[in-house]
Amino acid sequence: MNPFADQIAPLVSGCAQVLSEKELAAKLALGRPLRVKLGVDPTSPDIHLGHTVSLSKLRQFQEFGHEAILIIGDFTAMIGDPSGRSATRPHLNHEQVMEHAKTYQEQAFRILDPEKTTVRYNGEWFKAMGFEDVIRLNSRVTLQQMLQREDFRERIDKGLPVRAHEIQYPIMQGWDSVVIKADVELGGTDQLFNILVGRDLQHEEGQHQQVAMMLPILTGLDGVQKMSKSLGNAVGVAEAPGEMFGKIMSISDTQMTDFYRLLLHEEIDPTMHPMEAKKSLAERLTTRFHSALLAKGAREEFELRFSKKDLEAADLPSYIPVEGLPCDIVSLGVDAFEKSFGVKKSRGDVRRLVEGGSVSWRGEKITDPKAMLSLEEPGVLKLDRRNAVKIG
């Protein structure tokens, strides 16, 4: 009896696209554990909630008895995945990448079962390649094939550069699949081109082609672009409970449907008030990556700060304006964000917060970006929905 016969429906659940379900069914019918690949590039020190969509699907494969192969792209990260990018990524050296890789692996194991995960670094095979090997690998694809990528075409149409090393990225990702003989590769929908290159290379090598399982992309806190540390719109899985809870509370109501579906794998209870639904979402996700006790504390602190408006009683950071700084609300806001929270906001960013009604001083909302504050008396300066400081 095939132990994997009933798995196809739950495995394809939540995927945006599968190429193809028929191929996946055929692989499952073999009655052996599949080799399921997920590649991550440690271009920053932290994994964020967007990464967890694919990691959770990989965990599901583990729970069904399949072999999870996590590829740490120590070589591909030095190029940086150009998928969905309008500009070339900044270059990282190998030492930086390996430092990031340490935390990436530790954080990935908050989701994956480490006992059932095979971790491979693609430097294992790329480091051993000579220049002749690289040329031979490049001969497998055409320039026309690479320029079919939508993001490359858009940059060329706009007169923006596409550098030769970026064209190597999908070839390298595809070769990873050949080396490990992947049966399935997981990735966001922006990874489809790269995964199809892997299928082509496997076919040329006489291997069975991997099934491409594409997962939806989680938008970031800005509600527009995909979640990304480099775009400053991410929620890291290792962030402090209060910071994680507060960031999740800052998403728009329209984003909650996707957050529930992609991160909790369920629909929002239509009878629940939107604010309560968002607090429940934030508490459950904080519990997942920390603990129920810490998540409960983060919720209580958030409600003390913002829901109950009792900012004076909350444990807020103290802020002392730099000497000689003008006391207009925009200058103070820019300085307070950077000094107290390490967040660099432009004057335009703070001005929009003021005009949008997010800023208050001593309980009074400020909507005039030219307003001057009198700091002779102590008080609380609320900067936005998540951040506030005590002055004096």
C-alpha positions in Angstrom: 0.0 0.0 0.0 1.3 3.4 -1.0 1.7 5.5 2.3 1.7 8.8 0.2 -1.5 8.2 -1.8 -3.7 10.6 0.1 -1.3 13.5 0.3 -1.7 15.4 -2.9 -4.8 17.4 -1.8 -3.3 18.8 1.4 0.1 19.3 -0.2 -1.2 21.5 -3.0 -3.5 23.3 -0.7 -2.4 26.9 -0.3 -0.2 26.9 -3.4 -0.7 29.6 -6.0 0.5 27.3 -8.8 1.7 23.7 -9.2 3.6 22.4 -12.3 2.1 20.0 -12.3 -0.3 18.2 -10.0 -0.2 15.3 -12.4 3.6 15.0 -12.0 3.3 15.3 -8.2 0.7 12.5 -8.2 3.0 10.4 -10.3 6.0 11.0 -7.9 3.8 10.2 -4.8 2.6 7.0 -6.5 6.2 5.8 -6.4 5.7 5.1 -2.7 9.0 6.6 -1.6 9.8 9.8 0.3 10.3 12.7 -2.1 13.3 15.0 -2.0 11.8 18.5 -1.4 14.0 21.5 -2.0 13.8 25.0 -0.6 16.6 27.5 -1.2 17.2 30.5 1.0 19.8 33.2 0.4 21.2 34.7 3.6 21.4 38.3 2.3 20.5 39.6 5.7 20.8 38.2 9.2 17.1 37.4 9.8 14.2 35.4 8.4 10.9 37.2 8.3 7.3 36.2 8.2 7.3 36.1 4.4 9.9 33.4 4.4 7.8 31.3 6.7 5.1 30.7 4.0 7.5 28.4 2.1 9.1 27.0 5.3 5.7 26.0 6.6 5.0 24.1 3.4 8.4 22.4 3.7 7.5 21.4 7.3 4.2 19.9 6.0 6.2 17.7 3.6 8.4 16.6 6.6 5.3 15.7 8.6 4.1 13.6 5.7 7.4 11.6 5.8 9.3 13.3 2.9 12.9 14.5 2.9 13.3 18.2 3.4 16.4 19.7 1.9 17.2 23.3 2.9 19.7 24.9 0.5 21.6 27.7 2.1 22.8 29.8 -0.9 26.2 31.0 0.4 27.3 31.4 -3.3 24.0 32.6 -4.8 23.6 35.1 -2.0 26.8 36.9 -3.2 24.9 37.6 -6.5 21.5 38.2 -4.9 18.3 37.0 -6.5 17.2 39.6 -9.1 13.6 38.3 -9.1 11.2 41.2 -8.9 14.0 43.7 -8.5 14.2 47.0 -10.4 17.9 47.4 -9.7 21.0 45.3 -9.1 21.3 44.1 -5.5 24.3 45.4 -3.4 27.2 42.9 -3.4 28.0 40.8 -0.3 31.2 39.1 0.3 31.4 35.4 1.5 32.3 36.3 5.0 29.2 38.5 5.4 27.0 35.8 3.9 28.3 33.1 6.2 27.6 35.3 9.3 24.1 35.7 8.1 23.8 32.0 7.4 24.3 31.1 11.1 21.2 33.0 12.2 19.2 31.9 9.1 19.6 28.2 9.9 18.8 28.7 13.6 15.7 30.7 12.8 14.5 28.2 10.1 14.5 25.5 12.7 11.9 27.4 14.6 9.6 26.1 11.9 11.4 23.0 10.5 12.1 19.8 12.4 16.0 19.9 12.5 16.1 16.1 13.0 14.4 15.6 9.6 16.1 18.4 7.7 19.1 18.1 5.4 21.0 21.4 5.2 23.3 21.9 2.2 25.4 24.9 1.2 25.6 25.4 -2.5 29.2 26.5 -2.1 29.9 22.8 -1.7 29.6 22.4 -5.5 30.2 25.9 -6.9 33.5 26.4 -5.0 34.8 23.2 -6.8 34.0 24.5 -10.2 36.7 25.8 -12.5 36.2 28.5 -15.2 35.8 25.8 -17.8 33.0 24.2 -15.8 31.2 27.6 -15.5 31.4 28.1 -19.2 30.0 24.6 -19.9 27.1 25.3 -17.5 26.4 28.6 -19.2 26.3 26.9 -22.5 23.2 25.0 -21.4 21.0 28.2 -21.6 20.6 31.0 -24.2 20.7 34.7 -23.7 17.2 34.9 -25.2 16.0 32.4 -22.6 17.4 34.5 -19.7 15.9 37.7 -21.2 12.4 36.2 -21.1 12.4 37.1 -17.5 9.9 39.9 -16.9 12.1 41.8 -14.4 15.0 41.8 -16.8 12.9 42.9 -19.8 11.4 45.8 -17.8 14.8 47.0 -16.7 16.1 46.9 -20.3 13.0 48.7 -21.6 13.6 51.4 -19.0 17.3 51.7 -20.0 18.4 50.3 -16.6 21.4 47.9 -16.5 21.1 44.2 -16.2 24.6 43.0 -15.2 26.0 39.8 -16.5 26.4 38.2 -13.0 22.7 38.6 -12.4 22.0 36.3 -15.4 24.0 33.6 -13.6 21.5 33.5 -10.7 18.7 31.3 -12.2 21.4 29.0 -13.8 23.0 28.5 -10.3 19.6 27.9 -8.6 18.7 25.5 -11.3 22.0 23.6 -10.9 21.3 23.2 -7.2 18.3 21.1 -8.2 20.5 18.9 -10.4 23.1 18.3 -7.7 20.6 17.3 -5.1 18.3 15.5 -7.5 15.2 17.4 -6.3 11.8 15.9 -6.8 10.0 19.1 -5.8 11.1 22.7 -5.4 9.2 25.2 -3.3 9.3 29.0 -3.8 7.3 32.2 -4.0 5.5 33.0 -7.3 8.4 35.2 -8.3 10.7 32.1 -8.3 8.9 30.4 -11.2 11.4 31.3 -13.9 14.3 30.1 -11.7 12.6 26.8 -10.9 11.8 26.2 -14.6 15.5 26.6 -15.4 16.1 23.8 -12.9 13.6 21.6 -14.6 15.4 22.2 -18.0 18.8 21.4 -16.5 17.5 18.2 -14.9 16.0 17.1 -18.2 19.4 17.7 -19.9 21.1 15.6 -17.2 18.7 12.7 -17.7 17.0 13.3 -14.4 13.2 13.3 -13.7 12.1 16.9 -13.6 11.2 18.5 -10.3 7.7 19.6 -9.6 7.4 23.4 -9.2 5.2 24.4 -6.2 4.7 28.1 -6.1 3.4 29.8 -3.0 1.8 33.2 -2.6 3.9 36.2 -1.6 3.2 38.0 1.6 3.1 41.8 1.3 5.1 43.8 3.8 4.0 46.3 6.4 3.7 49.0 3.7 0.9 46.9 2.1 2.4 47.3 -1.4 5.7 45.5 -1.9 6.6 42.0 -0.9 7.9 41.6 2.6 11.7 42.2 2.6 14.3 43.3 5.1 16.0 45.4 2.5 12.8 47.3 1.9 12.3 47.9 5.6 8.8 46.4 5.7 9.4 43.1 7.3 8.6 41.4 10.6 11.5 39.2 11.7 10.8 35.9 13.4 13.5 36.7 16.0 12.3 40.1 16.9 11.3 40.9 20.5 7.7 39.9 21.4 6.6 43.5 21.8 8.2 44.6 18.6 6.7 41.7 16.7 3.2 42.2 18.1 3.3 46.0 17.4 4.5 45.6 13.8 1.7 43.1 13.1 -0.8 45.5 14.6 0.4 48.1 12.1 -0.8 46.2 9.0 -3.9 47.4 7.2 -7.3 45.7 7.7 -7.2 44.7 4.0 -4.0 42.8 4.6 -5.4 40.7 7.3 -7.1 38.2 5.0 -3.8 37.3 3.4 -2.0 37.2 6.8 -4.6 34.8 8.2 -4.6 32.6 5.1 -0.8 32.4 4.5 0.4 32.4 8.1 -2.4 30.8 10.1 -3.9 28.7 7.2 -7.4 29.8 8.0 -10.0 32.4 7.2 -10.9 35.3 9.5 -14.0 34.7 11.6 -16.5 37.1 10.0 -18.2 37.7 13.3 -15.0 39.0 14.9 -14.4 42.8 15.1 -11.5 43.8 12.8 -9.5 45.1 15.8 -9.9 42.0 17.8 -9.1 39.9 14.7 -5.8 41.8 14.3 -4.9 41.4 18.0 -5.7 37.7 17.8 -3.5 37.4 14.7 -0.6 39.3 16.4 -0.9 37.3 19.6 -1.0 33.9 17.8 2.0 34.7 15.7 4.0 36.1 18.6 3.1 32.9 20.5 4.4 30.8 17.6 7.8 32.3 17.7 8.1 33.1 21.4 5.6 31.8 23.9 2.0 32.2 25.0 3.2 34.1 28.1 5.3 36.5 26.2 2.6 37.0 23.6 0.1 37.8 26.3 2.4 40.3 27.9 3.1 42.0 24.5 -0.7 42.3 23.9 -1.2 43.8 27.4 1.6 46.3 26.9 0.2 47.2 23.5 -3.3 47.8 24.9 -1.9 49.8 27.7 0.0 52.0 25.3 -2.5 52.4 22.5 -5.9 50.8 23.1 -6.4 52.2 26.5 -4.6 55.4 25.7 -2.8 55.2 29.1 0.6 56.1 27.7 1.9 57.7 30.9 1.8 54.4 32.6 3.4 52.4 29.9 7.1 51.4 29.9 8.2 53.8 27.2 11.8 54.7 26.2 13.0 58.1 27.4 14.0 60.6 24.7 16.2 63.7 25.1 16.4 65.9 21.9 19.8 66.6 20.6 21.1 70.0 21.8 20.1 72.8 19.5 17.4 70.8 17.7 14.5 72.9 16.5 11.3 72.0 18.5 9.0 71.7 15.5 7.2 68.4 15.5 8.8 67.1 12.3 12.4 67.7 13.5 11.6 66.1 16.9 9.9 63.1 15.2 12.8 62.4 12.9 15.3 62.6 15.8 13.1 60.5 18.2 12.6 57.7 15.7 16.3 57.3 15.1 17.5 57.8 18.7 14.9 55.7 20.4 14.1 53.0 17.9 17.0 53.0 15.4 14.6 53.8 12.6 15.6 56.4 10.0 12.5 58.4 8.9 12.7 61.2 6.4 11.1 64.5 7.2 8.5 63.7 4.6 7.7 60.4 6.3 7.1 62.2 9.7 5.2 65.0 8.0 2.8 62.4 6.5 2.3 60.8 10.0 1.5 64.2 11.4 -1.0 65.1 8.7 -2.5 61.6 8.9 -3.4 62.2 12.6 -0.9 59.5 14.0 1.1 62.0 16.2 0.1 63.4 19.6 1.9 65.3 22.4 0.6 64.9 26.0 -2.6 63.4 24.7 -3.4 66.1 22.2 -3.3 65.1 18.5 -1.1 67.2 16.3 -1.9 67.6 12.6 0.1 70.7 11.7 3.6 69.8 10.6 4.8 73.3 11.5 3.6 73.0 15.1 6.2 73.9 17.7 6.3 71.9 21.0 7.0 73.3 24.4 9.2 70.8 26.2 9.3 72.6 29.5 6.9 70.1 31.0 7.4 66.3 30.7 5.0 64.3 28.6 4.6 61.5 26.0 5.2 62.0 22.3 3.3 59.4 20.3 5.0 59.0 17.0 2.7 56.5 15.2 0.5 53.5 16.0 3.4 51.5 17.5 6.0 54.0 18.8 5.9 56.5 21.6 8.6 58.1 23.8 8.7 60.0 27.1 10.2 63.4 27.1 11.4 65.1 30.4 
